[in-house]
């Protein structure tokens, strides 16, 4: 990599690390197109299937996110063990199957099972985080991860724009929506093979560092072990909320809901035991001081992504309705304004990574963006029908910038915490984004008032900004090489070098 600071044209290259970056963000783009391929077609589907009621659509949308939280943890472990090339390719290929099953569904049971399984594809984001970190040095990793995340996230907006056109204008007929869903699955299937044939896990001569142990995240202190166990609780709590929602809408009987609650408690106990059994024997032996890292770093990043990405998913879900009811806009106009919140990903998320790379302190950059996010949501909580619509849109975009730039700043730090467990760290942080979405949407369903909803996110962001003061600047934040790996010239002589 060149040591020049900033040349925007270099990101347009399709050679070396830039080729890997562009191929990887497109893989992420396709996973989000497939993951969000139902919402834009829900009205068309309902018109062509008698059994698909408004209530059933709500159930399917809940199922669509239910398994994403545990999937991001599991994918993170597989990623660290097998490498991003195999795992991303495998995910794209395997997840085409539930796409095809959903496209051919004729009963609610088939639709529920396929949407549950398809939620796993939402874990694809985690894979690219490590792939990009392998190909870019710390001094550029924030911007590279921001481009990866921002352009990949745009897949959800692409689904909203493209799939209705395919269903109604290209394929047409009562089965047009089915062919549109098939299109997303077929694209994932084909690109899975293309990706496998086109990239490698690391640049030539560079070692792919793997965890020393599997089964649970490797930590290096007793306090980190206790923190790891404690941070499992909110993730399972979010799954409990989803279970409660499915019960409240009548999909799950009371007995079935109680069984799932019991299962979640059993999973928590198993995870705690697994974390203890994997780490405790080695903690008793002790770690070399240079090999230690603090789980506190991960916990703070979990909370930051809970507020940033979690609030984005929640707000995108309610914003069109908020604009429509507050200013009596048409559904089309409200939908465009709501979509613009996600559109900011193309600019804001890379900008968050760029700021993290260039402003000299990744911790201060993240804190500043969290403060801006809290101000943005506070302003949105004050919005009402007396505001001019253009002014409301301006402040909505102001808030959106800080939300998505904050996401970029979070993942500018994630790959620098501990290289060999980057997949697991990225998986946990990503899962907390989904936890935030579930929690904030549950709050919205209870309080019903948008102002209270926005104030809740604002307060959470303030707490997170304060917590971020405990974040330590990662070692070698702006170096040419990660602190826990040798320069490439030395690594090339290592017999364990991974080149594929």
Helices and strands as residue ranges (DSSP letters): G 8-12, H 16-35, G 39-41, H 42-48, H 54-66, H 68-82, H 84-103, H 108-118, G 119-123, H 124-135, H 138-165, I 166-171, H 176-198, H 222-230, H 232-248, H 254-285, G 289-291, H 296-327, H 331-343, H 345-358, H 362-382, H 389-417, G 419-421, H 422-447, H 450-467, G 468-470, H 488-491
